[in-house]
Amino acid sequence: MLPEGEYTMVVDNRTSEVFTDLRNDRGVPEVETYAMPPATTWDEVRSGVAGQLDGWKQVGDCADAGERRTQCSWWEPTRWWPRLVRIVFLRPADPGGANSYAWPDSNFLVIGSARGASR
């Protein structure tokens, strides 16, 4: 269960985007959201997920550009039931900035997966 705050709309919107992007005629995607410790880095998250997806192909560039939202996808290259996994890593806004609002001392990770999703 995630802590409550003004940031919840941002996290909910990103979760909804992942769900919508992965939805297709082969079923409903599975999407989960996790609160991560504040010291968690993008490289830790990306390498942790990639380590579970042996033989899968990374889709696009997954470099950390220091943005509040960073994402990466992997595709399983099978003929009949290909799957796609997408992760989105959310960080708090800079304090005092235009997008600054109450955000807990956490980063958030959204993980979605779906059968037959296009790359």
Buried (B, 14 or more C-beta within 10 A) or exposed (E): EBEEBEBBEBBEEBBEBBBEBBBBEEEEBEBEBEBBEEEBEBEEBBEEBBEEBEEBEEBEEBEBEEEBBBBBBBBBEEEEEBBBBBBBBBBBBEEEEEEEEEBBEBBBBBBBBBBBBEE
